[in-house]
Amino acid sequence: MITRILIPALLALTLTGCVCRQQSSLTTDTLMKQASAGPLSVAQAQLLTDNDAAFLSKLRMIQGAQSSIEMMYYIYSDDQSSSVLTKALLDATRRGVKVKLLVDYQTNYKELDLFSTMEQEGNGSLQVRFYNRPTRNIIKDAVYLTMGCSGEKTAQYSNNCSAEKFAAIDTLFAGESINGKAAAEQNISNLNVGNSGLFLSGLYAKRGDVMALAVQSGQQIDMKSLQGGASATPGQKEQLKQLGKIYWESKTGAPFQKLTTNAELFFAFALYGGQLNPIKETVTSLLPVERKFSPEERRDWDHLTDYLHHKLLLVDRRELQMGGRNVENSYHMHPNPLTSKYVFMDTDLHATLAQGGDAVGEAFDSLWNFDTMVATLADVRRHAPNDFVAAMKHAEKKCLGSGGTEGHDLCVKTELQGGGESLDERMADCRKNMDENARAYNQEYLPTLPQQPAPGFTVDSGSVLAYLENLPFNKALPPEKRQRTAGALAGEESAGGKNIHDIWLRELPTLCAAATPATPKRLVLHNAYFFPAANLIHGLSRMVNGDYDCSNVTVTVLTNSIQTTDLSVVNLAARHSLKAFTEFYQQQGNPTRRAKFDYFEYQARPDTPLSLHSKVSLFGDDIAIGSANADVRSFMMDSNNVMLLRNAPGLVKEYLAFLQPLLDDPTRTKNLNDYFATTPRDVILQEDLATFRLILAKYGVDKKLKEGEQQKIETRFVQMLGDVYELTKGSIDTAGSNRSRRENQNKFDEEFKPI
C-alpha cells in the first residue's frame, strides 16, 4: 500500500488522468508500525516442514514450560497426538504453569466438554475461551425464533404474536450486564430464553435437526434449568427425557423436516459464497416480514463464521511456534492408520527469542481480553448449553451398527429416553478417551518414528522479525476504545485491522524496485488456498500493466489442485479469477515492464494422501510464515498471524533450493500457464460444473434436494463463477477509473468472503 505521505500525490495523478508509476520502499520502520510485535530478534530459529518434527517441538516446549503457556488455534482436536499435547498441558499446570488457550467457537463447540474437562483438571491454572461468540443481535433472533406466545396469540407469525415477542425481548435484554458492563454496549449476551440456547447449540454443532426442534417446540421445555452445575438433578434428567420425546414426535412433521433439510443444505453450502450460502434463507427467513435488519444486524449474520485462524504456541514469553498447523493428527503425523483422509504438508516457525517475547504476549492478551468477541466456557454454557446435543451424540454413538435405519432410530429413541449423561459423566468419558488416545500415540505411532526427526531450515542469526496480525479491531486504538471491525475496504486495510495484507501489498513495489538484471528477485506464494482478495489481485495486476517496473521479477504460485485440496470450492472459484488475470496479462500487460508469472498446482499421488496446508510467502529477500491464506476469507473474515523475517539470506536460499525440485518434477506439480491462456472460459465452466455435480453426489446433497432444486442451485453456482470472472476483470481493468476499480474490488470481497 501507499503511505499516507503519498496519498495526496496519488490523488493528484488520478485526477489528471496519469498512470501512477511511483514505487515506494517498505522500510523496516514502516513494517514495525504495522506489526503487533517487533522488532524481534532470535537466539535460534528454524522452519519446520516435517509433521513429526513440528509436533515433537511443540511437545518439548510445553514440557519445558516454567511459568506460562499461551495458545491460539483454529482447530483443537481430541485425537491421538492432540491428547498427548493436552496431557502435557495438564502436567504443566501441576508444575505451577499458567495455561491460556483461545480457540475458534464455530470449529470447536463440538469439543465443549473436552475443554471443560481441561479446565477442571487444570484446577484453576488452565483457562479456555471461545472466539467469535454469537452477538446480542443473533441471540435476540434465536429467542424470537424459539419463544411462544400466550393464549390466542400462539400463531407464531401473527401480528399480535410478533408484537408480543418483540416487546418481551426488549424487556428481557434491557438490563443485562456482563463483567460489570452493559451487555448492549458490547453487543453480547448470555441470555437463554425459551429454546434459544438449544437453537444456538444446534447451529454451532451443525445439527439442523436440533435447530428445527428448538424452533418447533418453542417454550415447551425450559432449557434454562440445564444451566446449573455439572451434575444433572433428577428434574434436569426429566427435562432432557421430555425434550427427547418431543424430538421424536416432531421428527415426522412437515415443519420439522423442512427446517432440518434447509439447515442441512446451509451447512453443506456454507463455504460457497453469497450465491449459495443460504444462512439468511434458512434462519432469517423464519423471522416475520416486519423484522427489519439494521446494518449492524446484517453484519452480525454475515460474519457469523469469522474464524479465529491464528496458530500460536508461546511459552514463557520467550519461545514460540507458529505457522499453518492446527492441533490435530492431520498436521502432526505422517500417513498411518490413525490419520483420516487428509495429511497436510505444512510449515511452522520455531524460535527462541532473544528480544520481544513480551510484546508477542501482549498481542495475545489483546485478543484474549477482547470481550466483544471472546467468551469464557461459563458464558458458552449459559447462552448455548450443549446438553441435548451431547445426549444425541452419545445415543448415536451407542447405536452404531444397530441394523438398518429402523433399528438405529429405535435404539436412539430408547437411549434418549434415558435422559443422557450428566456433564460429570461426559467429562469422565473425555478423560478416558484422552488417556486411550495418548496411549495409542505413544505405543503405536511414536515407536515408528526415526531417532532423529527430519531437519528444518535454519534461520540466520541476524534476522529481524515482525509479528503481524489480521485483527477484528484497529490495534492503533487503546483497548477501551476498540470496536469490532468486519472486513475491510480495499485500500483501507490497516484501518480494518488487516495488517498482514497491508504489508503484502507494500512488499510488491518494494520487490520490483529492488530487482535488477544483475540481482533478479522472486515473489513466491506457496499457499494452500489461492483465491486472492481483490486488493491483492489488483496489486499483482500493477506488476503487469507497467505501474511498477517488474521486468526482473518472477512470480511463482504453488498451490493445491482440486485433486489434492480439502476445500475444492476455493479452486473452482479461483479458476475463473485466474482466467480473467491471464487475459489481462495477455491483453493489457506491458511486455517490457511486466513480471513473469508461473502458476503451479500439486498433483495427486496414488501412494500418499498429502494436501498442501503451508502459508509461506517469499518477497525477494523477505520471507513470511504464518496462518494467512492468499484468499478472500483471510482478508475479509478470519483473524490470522504471520511472522515476517528480514535479513535472512541463508534461509531464503535454502527455502528456494527446497522448492525448485518440486517445481521441476512433473509428477509432483504441474504448470498451468498454457491451460489458462488457451482454454476458453466456457470449457472451464463446463468442467467446473461437472466437478460441482460430483461434489453434490459425494456428500449426498443431491438426494436432499426437491425436484428442480438442483437445477436452481447449479444456475446459482454458474452465476457465482461468472461473478468471480467479471468482478476480477473490473477490479484490474486499466480502462476503468480508479473509483470503478475500487467499487468492483469491494463488491468482489464482500460477495466471496465466506469462501
N, C-alpha and C positions, 0 to 999 in steps of 0.2 A: 504494500500500500504506500501511498504518497504521504509524506509527513505533513503536519498542519502548516508548516512554513511554506510548502509548495502549493497548497490548495488555491490561494489567490492567483498564482501564476497559471495553474491548470485551468481555472475558470476563465481567465482572460484568453487563453489559447482556444478554449472550446467556443467562446463567444465569437471569436474572429474566424472560426472555421479551420484553424490549423490542426494538424495531427501532432499530438504530443509525442516527442521523441526523447524527452529527458529521462535519464537514468539516475537513480539515487542509490546510494550505498547503505546497506543495513549495517550500521556501526554497532559495536558492542554495547555502547551506551543506550542506543535505541532498543536493542534486543533486551537488555536488562530492565528497561522501563516497562516492557510488556510482560516480563517474567513474573511469576508468583514467588520465585526464589532464585537468587543469583546475584553475583557470580558465585558458583560453587566450584571448589577445587577438590581433586580426588587424591587420596593416598594410593589407592589402586582401584582399577575397574576393568570390566570386560563385558563383551556382548556374548550372550549365551543362546545358541541356536538349537542345542540339543535338549529335548524334553526332560530327560533324566537329570542332566546336569542342572537345569533350571530348578527342578523340584528339590533336589538334594541341597542346592544352595539356599533356597527358602527355608528348608528344614533346619539346616545348620544355623541360620540367622536366628530363628525362633529359639532353638535350643541354647544359643549363647546369649540371649537377651538378659539384661541385668535390671533394667528399670521400666522400659516402655516398649510397647508394640502397637503401631498404628497401621491399619489396613483398610483398603478400599477396593472392592471388586464388583463387577457386573454379575458374575456367577460365582456362588459359593456352594458347592455340592456336598452330598453326604456319601460319596462313593469311596473307593478304597484309598487312593492317595490322599483325598481330602480329609478322610478320617484320621490318617496319620498326622496331618498338619493340625487338625482340631485337638487331638490328644496332646500334641506338643504345646499348643497354646494353653491348654488347661494345666499342664505340668509347669509352664512358666508362671501362671498365676500363683501356684503353690510356693514358688520361689519369691513371691512378692512383686512380680512384674504386673504392671497395669496394661490391660489389653483393650483397645477400641477397634471395633470392626463396623465399617459402614458398607452396606450392600444395597443393591437396587431392589425397590419394592416389587415391581412387576415380576421380575425374574425369580425372586427368592421367597415370595409369600408362601409358596408351597412347602418351604422348609421352616416355617414359623416355629414349629415345635422343636426342631433341632436347635434353633437359636435360643429359645427359652431354656433348653437343657444346658447349653453352653453357659448362659448367664447364671443359672442355678449352680452348676458345677464350679464356676469361677468364683462363687462366694463373694460377690461384690467387686472383684478385681477385673471382671470381663464384662464389657457392655457392647451391645449390638444395636444399631439403628438402621432404619429403612429410609432410602432416598426417594423422593417424589411421592409423598403421601397424597391421598385424594384431597383436593381443595375443599373449602367450605361450600363452594357452589356445587360441586359434584355430590357431596354428601347431602345437601339440601334436595337435589334432584332425586337421589336414591330414596330419601324419606318420602317425597311426593309419590314416587312410583309404588311404594310398598305400604303406605298407610291407608286405612279405610276411612269411610265417612259414617256418620251416625244416622240411625233411623231411616227415614225415607230418602236420604241423600246417598245411599250406598252405590248408586250407579257411578262408577269411577270417574267418568268424564262428563257428567252433567255439570252445568254452570254452577249450581249450588254446591256440589261436592268440591269442585275445583276451588271455589272461593273459600270454602271452609278450610280446606287443606292448606292453601296459601296463608291464610290468617294464622292457622295453628303453627305452621312452620316459622313464620315471622316471630311469634311469641316464644317458641321453644329455643330459637337460636339467639334471641336478643341479648341475653345476659351472660352468654358463655365466656369464660376466661380460661386460658391455658398458660401455665407457668407465670401466673400473675399478670398476664396481659390479655386485653380483649381479643377474643378469637377472631372477631370480624376484621380487626386491623391487620391480622396476619393471613387472612383468608384460609384459615384452617378450622377444623372442628373434630371433636371426639364423640359427638352425639351419636347414639344408636337408637333410632325411633322406629316403631313398627318393625319391619323387617329390613331396614336399610343396611344394617350390618351384614345380614345374610346375603343381600344383593351384592354388596361390595366383595364379600368373600367369594361369591361365585364369579364375579368379574376378575378378581386377581388370581383366583385358582383356575381360570379359564374353563369354568363349568357352566355352560349355557343352561343345563337343567336346573342348577341351583339358582341362577338368576331368574329363571322362569317361575320357579317355586316361590321365590321371595315376592315377585310381582303379583302372582295369582292368589297367594294365601293372605296377603295383606297383614292385618294385625292379629290374626288368629293365634299366633304364637308370640309370646313376649321374649324375644331373644336377649333383651336387656338383662334378664335373670341369669344369663350364661356368662356375664362379665365378671363373676365373682372369683374366688380363689381357685387354686389349681385343682382341688378335689371336687368332684361333682356330687352334689347332695342328691338324695332320693327325688326331691322335687325337680331338680335340673335334669336328672335322668328321664323323668316323665316328660319334660318338655321336649327332649330330643326324640323320645319314642313317638310322641304325638306328631312332631314335625315329620318324622319318617313315614308315619301313616298318611299324613296329608300329601306328602311327596308321591306316594304310590297311588293314592286316589286321583291325584291331579295328572299323573303321567299320561293317561289315555285321553285327556281332554284336548280339544282343538286349540284353545288359547295356549296351553302349556306347550303343545307340540310346535305351534307356530313360533313362540318365543324361543324355544330351545333351538329350532332349526336356524332362525335368524342369528342367534348368538353364536352358534357353531360356525356359520358362514362368516361372521365377523372375525372370529379367531383365525379362520382359515385364510382370510384375505387381509388381515391386519397389516401386512407388510407390502401391500400392493398400491400404495399411494392414494391420493384423493379420489381417483376414478373408481377404485374397487374397495375402498375402506368404508364399510357401512356402519361405523360406530354411531353416527347420528341417526341413521335409519333404524338401527337396532335398539338404541337406548332413547335418544331424544325424540324419536317419533312417537314414543309411548306417552310423551307429555302432551298436555292439551294445547290446542292451537293458539290459545291466548298467552301461552308461556313464551315471552319474547326474550331472546338471549342478548345480553349486553356484550360488548367487545371482550370484556374480561372473562365472561362465562364461555364464550366461544373459544377463547384462548385456552381455558382450562380443559375443555374436552379435546381440542386439537392437540394439546401437549400432554395428554394423559400418559403417553408412553415415552416421555423424555427419560431416558435411562441414565443411571449412574454408570458411565463406561470407563471410569478410572480403573487402573490396575496399579496398586502401590502396596508395598510392604516396607515399612520404615521402622527400624529397630534402634532403640536408644538414641534416636535422632542423630545417628552418625553413619548408619549403614542402610542402604536402600536397594530394592529390586523393583523394577517396573518395566512395562512393555506391553505385549499383547495377550499374555497368558492369564486366563481365569483360574479359579481353583476347581479343577475337575480332571478326571482321568485323561480326557482327550488332549489336554495340554501338558500333562505331566508324565506321560508314558509313551513308549513305542507300541506299535500294534501287538496285541496279545489277547487272550480270551477274556480279559477283564475290561477291555475297551469296547465302546459302542461303534457305530458306523464310521464316525469321523475321528481321525487322529490328526492333530494340527501341527503344521510346521510353523514355528513362531520364533520370536526374538525378544529377549529380555536384556536389560542393562542391570548388572550388579555393580555397585560402587560402595567403597568405603570412603566417606567424605572427610577431607581434611578441614573443610570450611563450608558453612552454610546449612548444616543439617537442621538447626533450629528454625531457619526460615521455611524449610520444607514442612516441618512440624506445624508451624503457624498456618501454612496454607491448608494443611489437613484440618486444623481446627476451624478454619473459616467455613468449610463445608459441613463439618460435624455439628457445628453450632448454628447452622442456617435453619432455624425453626420453621420458617415458611415452607420448607420442602422436606425437612427431616423429622422423622417420628421415632420415638422410643418403642420398644416392644410393648410396653404397657399401653401406649397410645394406640398401637395397631389392634391390640386385643379389645380395646374399648370401641373403636369405630368399625372394625371388621373382624369380629371373633371367628375363628376357624373351626369351631367345634363340629358343626354339621358336615362341613366339607371333609374334616378328618374322619368322621364316622362313615361317610360314603366311601372314602378311600380305603379305610380299614375293611369295610364289608366287601368291597370289590376285590381286594387283595385276597381275602379269605376264600372267596368264591371262584377264584380262577380254576378253570377245568371242571366246573360243576356239571357240564354236559349240556350243550346247546343253549340257545337263548332262554328258553322257558326255565330250564334248570338253574341257570345263572341268576335270572331275575327272582326266582323263588328263594334262592339262597340269600341274595342281597336283601330282599324284603324281610326274611327271618332275622338276619343279622341286625338290621336297623331296628327291629322291634326290641332288641336288647339294649338300645339306648347309646351304644358306642362306648368307647373308652373315655375315662377322665383324662385331664391333662397330665396328672401324675403318672397314670398308666402309659400314656403316649410318650412321655419323656423317658420312662423306663425302657420302652421299646427303642427309643433313639440311642440310649446308652448301649444297649445290647447290640444294635446294628453298628454303632461306631466301633465297638470292640471287635466284632466279627470282621468288619471291613479292614480295619487296621491289621488284624492278624493275617488276612488274605494277602495284603500288600507285602508285609514283612516276611511271610513264609512262602508265598507262591511267586511273587514278582521280583522282590529285591534280590534273591539269590541268583536270578538270571542275568543281572547287570554285570558289565565288565568291572574289574577292580578300579579302573580309572575312567570316570565319565569323559565323554568327548570334550576336548578343549574348546574354549571360546576364543574370541578375538580380543587381543589386549588393547586397552585404551591408553593412549600416550599420556605420560605422567604430567605433562604441562598443559593438558586440556583444560579449557574453561567451559563450564556447564551452565545452562539456563533452564530452569524448570518452568514449563509453560502449561497453561490450563485453558480449556474452554469451560466457562463457569456460567451458572444461572443468574449471575448478578455482575454488576460493574465493580470490579475489585478496587477501582480508584476511590470509591466512596467508603466512608467509615462504616463499620459493621452495623451500627444502629440506623443508618440511612439506606441500607441496601434493600432493594426490592427485586422480586423475581423478574428476570427477563425471559422472553420466549422468542427464540430465533434471533436473527439479526438482518438488517438491511444490507444489501451489497454496497460496499464502500464505507460501511459504518461498523466494521467487525469488532473493533475494540470496545465501543460503547455498548454493544450487545454481549460482551463478555467472551467473544470468540478470539482469544489472544493467539491461539495456535494458528488459525487461518490467517490472521493479520500478519504474522511473521512469515508464513509460507508465501504470501503474496509479495511481501517486501524482499524475499530472497530472490525472486525471479529476475528483476532488473539488475540486482547486485551480481548475480551469477553471470549474466550476459556481459556486463561491464568489465568483469574480471577476465573473461575468456579472450584469448588472442591466438593467432596461428601457432605461436610457439608454445602456448600453455592452454590448449583447449580444455573445456570443462564439460561435466556431465550432470544432468538432472536425472536422478533415478527415483522412481516411485515403485517400491517393492511392497505392494499393498494388497491385502486380501480382497478388498471391495473397491473397485474403481468405477465410481459413478459421480464425478466431481460436481460440487456445488457450482452454481453459475458464475460466482466470482472467480473461482479457480479456472473454469473453462475460459472465461474472459482473459484472465492473466496469461494462460497458455496461448490464447489467440494473439496476444501482443508480442509473443516470441516468434510469431509467424508473419504478421502483417507489416513489419517494419518499424513499429513503435520502438522496439528495442533492437539493437544490433546483436543478434544471437547467432551470427553465422559461424561462430566457433564453438557452438554448444550442441551436444547430442542429448536428446530427451529419450529416456527408456522407461516404459511402463511394463512391469511384470506383475500379473495378477492371476486370479483363478479363471478357469474356463467353466462353462455350465456343468461340465462333467466332473469337476473337482470341487466346486463350491458347495457350501451348505446353505447358501442364500441365492438361489437361481434367479430370483426376481431382479437382483442387482445387475446381473449380466444381461438379462432380457431388456431392461431399460437402457443400460449403458450402450448397447449396440447401436441404438438409434442416435444417441448423443455422439458416439464415435463416428457414425456415418456423416452426420452434419459437420463435425470438425474436420473430417478427411476432405469433404467437398470444399470447405473453407480453405484448407491448406492448398488444395489444387487451384482454386479459382481466385482467392484473394491474398494468397501468400506472396511475400516479397522474395524472389529467388536469391537475391544477393545478401539478404539480411536474416532470413528465417533460420531457425534451428532445424536440425534433422530429428524427426520423430520416428520412434520404433515402438510398436505395441505388441507385446508377447503375452501368451496365456499358457499356464501349466497344462500339461496333457495328462489324462488319466492313465494310470499304470495298473495293469491287472494284478501285479504282485503286492500292491500296498494301497490302503485307502487314505492316502495322505491328502490333506487340503491345506492351502496356504492360509495362515492367520496373522502373519507378520504385518507390522506397520512401520516400515523403515523408509525414510526419505533422505536422499543424498543431494544436497545443493552445492555442487562444486566441492569446496573444501569443508563445508558444514555437513554434519550428519545428525538426523533426528530419529529417535526411537521412542515409541510410546503406544498409546491405545487409540489414537485418532485415525480413522479410515479416510481415504480420499473419496468420500461420498457425501451426499446431501445431508443425510441424517446426522453425521458427525458435526456438520456446521450448524444445522438448524435446531437440533433437538438435544443430543446427548452431551453430558459432561465428558471431558477427556483430559488426559495428561500426556505430555511429551517432554523428553529431555533432549535439548539441542546441544551438540558438542562442537566447540570450535578449537582450532589449533590441535587437531588430532590427525596429522597426515599419515601416520603409520596405520591407524585404524581404517581410514578411508581407502588406502591402498590395499589393505588386507581384505576389506569387505568387497571391493571390486574384483579382486582375484577369486573370491569365493563365488561371486555372481556370474562372472563371464563364462565359465564352463557350462552353467545351466542354460545360458542364452545360446551357446554354441551347440547344444545337444538337442537334436530334433525329436528325440524320444522323451525328453523332459519338458520342453517348451516349444511353442510354435509362434512364428512371426505372422501376424495377420494384416500387415500393411496392405498387401495386394488384395486381400479379400475385401476390405472396406473400400478400397479405391475402385474396384471393378464390379462389385456385386450390386445390382440395382436394389434400392430400398424395398421395393415391392417383394423381391425374392427374400430379403432378410425378414420382412414382416411375416411372410407365409411360414418361414422356418420357425419363427418365434411363436406363432400361433399354434403350430403343431406341438412344440415343446410345452406350451401352456396347457394344451389338452391332455398331454401325458401327465402333467403335474396334477391336474384335477382328478384324473383317474387314480394316480398313485395314492393320493390322500383320501380317496373316496368322496370327494366333494361333489363329483358329477352325480352320484347316487342320491344326494340330498337335495338336488335341485328339482323344481317342478318343471313341467313341460314348458318350453320356451324360455326358461330362466338361463339355461346355459348359453343360448344364442345371445341373450341380452348381456350377459357377463362378458362373452367373447367380444361383442361390439364395444363394450366399455374398455376392455383391455386393449383393443386395437386403437381406440381413441387415445388412451393413455400413452401408448408408444408414439402415436402421431404428435401428441403434445410435447413429448420429450424432444422429438426431432425439430419441430417448428420453433419451440422456445429456445433450444440451443442455437439455432440459426439466428433468431432475433437477439440473442444475448451477445453475439460476437460480430454481427454484420457491420462492416465498416461503412456501408452506405447509409445506415441509420444514424440518428442523432444519439448523443451520449444519454439523453433523457430516455429515449425509447429503449436503448440497450439496458439501462438500469431497470426500467419497468419490466422488461422481459426476464431479466435476471431474478428479480424479486418474485415474479409470478412462478418461474421455474422452481425456485427454492421452496416456496410455500406449497406448491402442488405436490412435490415429490419428497417432502421432508420425512414421511413415515418409512420410506424405502431404506 
